[in-house]
Amino acid sequence: MKYDVLVIGSGPGGYVAAIRASQLGMKVGVVEKAELGGVCLNWGCIPTKALLKSAQVYNYMKHAADYGLENIATQAVDMQKIVNRSRGVAEKMSKGVAYLFKKNKIELIQGHGRILRQGAVEVERAEGSKMVLETSRIILATGASPKYLPGIVADGKKILNFRQAMTLDYVPSSMAVIGSGAIGSEFAYFFHSLGTQVTLIEYFPTIVPLEDEEISKTLARSFKKNKMKLITGAAVKRVSTGEDGCSLTMETKKGEQTIAAEVVLSAVGVQANLSDLGLENVNVEIEKGKIVVDEFYQTSTPGIYAIGDIINTPALAHVASAEAIACVEKMAGLEVEPLDYSNIPSAIYTSPEVSSVGLTGEQALQQGYEVRTGTFPFRASGRATAAGNVDGLVKLIVDKKTDLLLGAHLCGENVSELIAELVVVKKNRMKVRDMIHTIHPHPTMSEAIMEAAAAAYDEVIHL
């Protein structure tokens, strides 16, 4: 049997590519050595949100008296039940992908795939048997794995990666989290909410360092208000482990500093899964640990494509899915525009959440823009005040000359659900002034977007 498209990897890039290719009339096979849905559905985006929901509910319970609920019995944390719920959510989503494969007549081939030559993929099954599949095109969508600092590698007991932290069956008394990006900050918030004494360590001067500085400081204030310890501008040098826990040594502005913790979570990023893919057999170009592709994801070798975390684009699930659709539609001969990577939203699911798109104010100035800045704090929002979650703000960066949105930066409860409005505004080059006169329902968190737009023109009403 010969396939029109053979996809290696079934994460949010791979399975979306397979489904879209099938919709366009192609014969599709997917090679996957682990669970359907990849890291995102099984060990990343989805199960972590289930964990974070448990933390959110527990926080509400702890503060029930603030809402006039005085007689709620104290509830203990059952970590195993929290983990089991998270794993159940992941399993359900993976089964959903299996259903979609069946619906779209996509063949799943279990095993490790590697390219033998153009048009041929060898699949090695778990028991060691091998088979060769013929295909017109190959899409590589193998995702990424945890990256570690030199000499600090997860052992699954004292030093953990995100996957190991996700299935802990106990609540550690203390934890040092190395790295304050999305993964580190989310796990720091989760464990701290359940009672772990967390120290969040970041190499750069601010936590969530890719975000707007005001947003980073807002999240930091919220973390500190809830008694989480933050150490920024710190380079971790080594971690020593023993029966009593871990000793972590770092270089800071004040010199060398050592802290103790029961466990350490390494969350310093991810690296592309490129090993044993047979790339050398077909001379696929690699640069700085990523596969080189053109604007529609074809590699240096015709007929071989790459999407998602293995190419030099933002390592986000929704980016991989968008790349998958563009890649497949282009190979099918449809008219396709290249993705606009300046308009990619991101979200960090702490409490408060962080979400952003486009340029920060500093980046806009560096690129020569003359800007307006409009901000609106959630402490002035009726909905946020009623909900008891007033930390955060909406911040809009506007081009003075064109009145177009350059960037949007949000921190607050559920702001990941608000950012899409601003992505649409930016994509369609809508005037920010028009947002002032776009009626938003009251009371909602989304009103803060309208108010921030008004603030950019000194017309804000509720501040």
Secondary structure, DSSP 8 states (H G I E B T S, - for coil): -EEEEEEE--STTHHHHHHHHHHTT--EEEEESS-TTHHHHHHSHHHHHHHHHHHHHHHHHHTGGGGT----------HHHHHHHHHHHHHHHHHHHHHHHHHTT-EEEESEEEEEETTEEEEE-TTS-EEEEEEEEEEE---EEE---TT----SSSEE-HHHHTT-SS--SEEEEE--SHHHHHHHHHHHHTT-EEEEE-SSSSSSTTS-HHHHHHHHHHHHHTT-EEE-S-EEEEEEEETTEEEEEEEETTEEEEEEESEEEE-S-EEE--TTS-GGGTT--EETTEE---TT-B-SSTTEEE-GGGBSS---HHHHHHHHHHHHHHHTT-------GGG--EEE-SSSEEEEEE--HHHHHHTT--EEEEEEEGGG-HHHHHHT----EEEEEEETTT-BEEEEEEEETTGGGTHHHHHHHHHTT-BHHHHHTS---SS-TTHHHHHHHHHTTT--S--
